């Protein structure tokens, strides 16, 4: 019987000091195995240096083509493509804005620039994934995902995507039929481009049972209950751990959830739960060994 494996990736590494300090702590205490860096963001350089100093940790690139916080926490693209900048010179705030304006040429040039900047700095990324799903092509840019898989093939990196639909993992406001097609399409691309991906993907921000919790313990228990029912194979989910500092409170209302996700991964209850339920926490290094290029 195939085992159940779970990748819990710490997204938004490099976003700010609050995120970096939380992720540093979680890695150093052995509480997480995977994280990805937002290369255009203010604290990306510090995150990259941490990865270089700690090659034992599985750290990749969180390809970032949107900026949902605007002038409250601004950043712009690394490249000068006009279609991926809003009139203020920042990235577009939402996926719909990005896809409505971007050209494939500008978007893929930015993807490559973010990867190559990390490489030039001396980092050896383990995997690639995508901030807010802006590169999935769900809002009209239907060739975006194949082009991103092409970059992954050329650069020899696995990618956060899924190959198998599971109805319980269908995000809010996405028709079930579209979700099933999308999973199978990404599975086809994974095989066609020989790019390793997880079997299943949980868009954690869309899990209804995790929303509107008033206490950390209720959030933790709901998270564990949902993820304790993953199927056999490799599933990926993601968190955004951060310390509850004045810095992060100044630009996002999600700071409570982010601080709870930091506590979640430090909590002995979390790790005991997964052990007791036969779920092994892994990183993309293990995924590559199990599902690597043929």
QUIFEN-V143577 format. One record per residue. N is the residue number from 1. RES is the residue in one small letter. PHI is phi in whole degrees, 0 to 359 (* if undefined). Layout:
N;RES;PHI, N;RES;PHI
This chain:
1;x;*, 2;x;290, 3;x;279, 4;x;254, 5;x;241, 6;x;225, 7;x;262, 8;x;252, 9;x;268, 10;x;271, 11;x;284, 12;x;67, 13;x;297, 14;x;93, 15;x;297, 16;x;197, 17;x;298, 18;x;298, 19;x;290, 20;x;300, 21;x;297, 22;x;294, 23;x;289, 24;x;306, 25;x;298, 26;x;295, 27;x;296, 28;x;293, 29;x;266, 30;x;73, 31;x;268, 32;x;228, 33;x;238, 34;x;207, 35;x;205, 36;x;223, 37;x;259, 38;x;271, 39;x;295, 40;x;280, 41;x;271, 42;x;300, 43;x;251, 44;x;295, 45;x;302, 46;x;295, 47;x;294, 48;x;299, 49;x;297, 50;x;300, 51;x;296, 52;x;295, 53;x;288, 54;x;230, 55;x;294, 56;x;288, 57;x;268, 58;x;273, 59;x;234, 60;x;234, 61;x;245, 62;x;263, 63;x;305, 64;x;239, 65;x;239, 66;x;225, 67;x;222, 68;x;285, 69;x;258, 70;x;53, 71;x;287, 72;x;290, 73;x;208, 74;x;275, 75;x;205, 76;x;234, 77;x;293, 78;x;279, 79;x;256, 80;x;256, 81;x;300, 82;x;293, 83;x;285, 84;x;257, 85;x;243, 86;x;276, 87;x;300, 88;x;273, 89;x;90, 90;x;271, 91;x;289, 92;x;297, 93;x;285, 94;x;231, 95;x;303, 96;x;299, 97;x;295, 98;x;301, 99;x;291, 100;x;292, 101;x;253, 102;x;285, 103;x;261, 104;x;301, 105;x;301, 106;x;293, 107;x;295, 108;x;288, 109;x;298, 110;x;291, 111;x;303, 112;x;296, 113;x;296, 114;x;294, 115;x;295, 116;x;289, 117;x;297, 118;x;299, 119;x;295, 120;x;294, 121;x;284, 122;x;107, 123;x;277, 124;x;242, 125;x;302, 126;x;268, 127;x;208, 128;x;237, 129;x;213, 130;x;221, 131;x;292, 132;x;66, 133;x;70, 134;x;292, 135;x;262, 136;x;277, 137;x;71, 138;x;275, 139;x;238, 140;x;120, 141;x;270, 142;x;289, 143;x;269, 144;x;296, 145;x;297, 146;x;302, 147;x;292, 148;x;292, 149;x;299, 150;x;296, 151;x;296, 152;x;300, 153;x;298, 154;x;295, 155;x;267, 156;x;64, 157;x;239, 158;x;289, 159;x;223, 160;x;287, 161;x;198, 162;x;220, 163;x;244, 164;x;226, 165;x;284, 166;x;223, 167;x;304, 168;x;296, 169;x;265, 170;x;295, 171;x;295, 172;x;304, 173;x;67, 174;x;252, 175;x;303, 176;x;302, 177;x;297, 178;x;295, 179;x;301, 180;x;298, 181;x;299, 182;x;299, 183;x;299, 184;x;292, 185;x;296, 186;x;293, 187;x;296, 188;x;297, 189;x;296, 190;x;302, 191;x;287, 192;x;296, 193;x;265, 194;x;57, 195;x;246, 196;x;296, 197;x;219, 198;x;295, 199;x;284, 200;x;230, 201;x;226, 202;x;255, 203;x;275, 204;x;305, 205;x;295, 206;x;261, 207;x;284, 208;x;299, 209;x;292, 210;x;266, 211;x;270, 212;x;61, 213;x;276, 214;x;261, 215;x;229, 216;x;304, 217;x;299, 218;x;293, 219;x;298, 220;x;302, 221;x;294, 222;x;293, 223;x;299, 224;x;293, 225;x;298, 226;x;294, 227;x;282, 228;x;289, 229;x;253, 230;x;293, 231;x;280, 232;x;296, 233;x;110, 234;x;250, 235;x;246, 236;x;245, 237;x;227, 238;x;215, 239;x;228, 240;x;227, 241;x;293, 242;x;201, 243;x;283, 244;x;278, 245;x;268, 246;x;297, 247;x;303, 248;x;286, 249;x;296, 250;x;286, 251;x;228, 252;x;219, 253;x;281, 254;x;271, 255;x;296, 256;x;294, 257;x;302, 258;x;294, 259;x;292, 260;x;293, 261;x;292, 262;x;296, 263;x;297, 264;x;305, 265;x;280, 266;x;275, 267;x;286, 268;x;302, 269;x;300, 270;x;300, 271;x;289, 272;x;294, 273;x;301, 274;x;295, 275;x;299, 276;x;294, 277;x;260, 278;x;68, 279;x;251, 280;x;263, 281;x;279, 282;x;228, 283;x;241, 284;x;292, 285;x;296, 286;x;291, 287;x;300, 288;x;298, 289;x;295, 290;x;278, 291;x;227, 292;x;293, 293;x;300, 294;x;269
